Amino acid sequence: MSTKKNYKNMDLSAYFIGPHGENGDLFKELAAKLTDDHIGWRKNYNAGDEDSISEDEKATPEFNNAVVNMKDVLNELSRKLRDGSIPWDTAGRYLSQMDNETLMPSILAYNFAMLWNGNGVAWAGSPASTLMEQEVGHQLAEMHGYDKNGWGYVATDGSIANVSALWMARNVASIPLAIKEVCPELVEGKTEWELLNMSVKEELDLLDQAGDKKNEVKAHSARSGKNLQKLGKWLVPSTMHYSWRKACDITGVGEDNLVVLPVDDHYRIDIDKLDKIIAENVEKHIPILGVVAVVGTTEEGQIDHVDKIVEMRNKWIKKGVNFYIHVDAAYGGYGRTVYLDEDNNFIPYDKLETKFKEYGIFTENNQFLKKNVYDAYKAMGEADSVTDDPHKMGYVPYDAGGLTIKDTRLKDTLTYYAPYAFQEGIAVPASIGQFTLEGSKSVGSAAAVWAANKILPLNISGYGRLVARTLYGARRIHDLFDGQKFEVDGHTIVSHVVYDPDFNMVDWVYKEEGNDSLKAMNDLTQAVMEYTTTAKGGKLYNMDIQLSDTSFEPDNYGDAPVKFIESLGMTADEYHKLGKLEVLRSSCMSPWMYDEDSVEYWSKEITAAIQDKLEKVARNENIL
């Protein structure tokens, strides 16, 4: 009889190698154990067979030459990686992209699985990892709020997941039109507008009702190239990931049907403007194929009002208008684990503070209990599909994206069979590849995510605690940078955060006190960034801090940055004239800034590093 594990009493620090290799001996011990297991597996398979590599052969000069050559190449590989890789694993040194420590068990699982060199595309290529991936898919689906009818898989990355989501949305939206051609009696009396405004469930029910004509219906769907321009508009926020343009191109939906939604001054979809855009299209008799909400925007880490988009769809359904909802949660999806109890139920809002205290997170105040964020996460289960990236906030090695769907039947709209890998009607314990865009793929990613989910359950007892560490760290970085002052060569430089973060990303700028020129602020912010990268900061391994930057431009962001710009004494006119607001951007994913002691230490180190960069700017650049 198994005993339920008490994850609350397990120290998260044990799961990482550590910034200074503090758990290095443990890593080597576990790696050696797994390697021995694999070697033993090889030895014991038909152990009576003759060896292919004899002891005499291993004693030859030629064999030794090959060994020396291999060691030389691996030594060179080690040197190149040590010299040219990003040291992203410390809390206060790497404040840049969505990358950080990876979980030790996931690294081990990935490399261990790779020793078998399985092909994760099909059961025939890798039975073990296929079962793991199936289990992981159901776990991710449950994390996003889907019931047992949900489904998911480990995609190559978030871009592939997004393309696949639009591929599904396109195909299922075209099913009613295909039914009209193949089984017209099933949609008798319905207008084309009604056929283009059915719910996903209604569309899939129609496909089921086609019976033995199901494949013929699919052959007449959008996969045939028919009716693509009838399906309508795909609505995405201006904070979208660049993969959505690719997706519209690849699927044939077309960039002309991509509608970019305005965002508000918190960098979330402007709900009123979304409603207006839908109304304008409906008035022209143009369907809405789907709306994308982002949970964890790429440049800002903000979380769109998924709940309000769901409410809006319900309102439009009453008017005979329906559309697909996809949540691109590649960055922020794992944030939902903070709000799930040990049984994976969504915690009532009024119980959050008590639950957080039980697990020792967010103990100082209630600044993390943002109702709009809570409501957005809660509503994710009403979306038709969700993109997630375990190789971001899941802390597993690349490449591990994820796609989950609310109705498992959706995947059948993508099905293609290959007799040598998977055949229609042939039952196997698990199968993935016939439903996915990828063909052959590594088994390492599925094994890595599976191991991570076993170590850290996808709720507050596991991943929730880890994600909470980063939310705490981001808030403290935000508070440090909000109004921080530096004295540099007779000038007072002040940092200003751009918005209040929904997740663990912080954007900020540097402005000289008394200088109300947006161009000057942009130039100073850009100059600081250059001294924290290889552009002017020297070798990667010698840097004491690394930052990244981005720019908010009117073409993408409209007037979203104007309120912030005006609060600093500058004008909207200058913003539109210059064409950008330059900001520094930090994805605060480190698990090592999570309590008062670590915050105090790293705040001093970060402040000293920024002071140094500002002094270098003052000496070397004609800015201050």
Order of alpha helices (4+ residues) and beta strands (2+ residues): alpha-alpha-alpha-beta-alpha-alpha-beta-alpha-alpha-alpha-alpha-beta-alpha-beta-alpha-beta-alpha-beta-alpha-alpha-beta-beta-alpha-alpha-beta-beta-beta-alpha-beta-alpha-alpha-alpha-beta-alpha
